[in-house]
Amino acid sequence: MKIEYDRKADILYIKLKEAKITDTRMLGEDVYVDMDSDKNFVGIEIWSASKNAIQPLSKDIAQEVKATLQKCA
């Protein structure tokens, strides 16, 4: 797996495996999946990534860290 982030375009791409992409489909607003000829996922592209992926993940991580620190106190 390989993760790439284009700050200027605010696009996050998660490459799941090396394969020839034969189809791209919209999964939801701002989310696209690349598939191979067997319809297996090859990659996931997230547009407006700072809003749709990075901020939510950051909040989840912060909550986990806070909960862990409270257990240690």
Helices and strands as residue ranges (DSSP letters): E 2-6, E 11-15, E 23-28, E 31-35, E 41-47, H 49-49, I 50-54, H 55-72
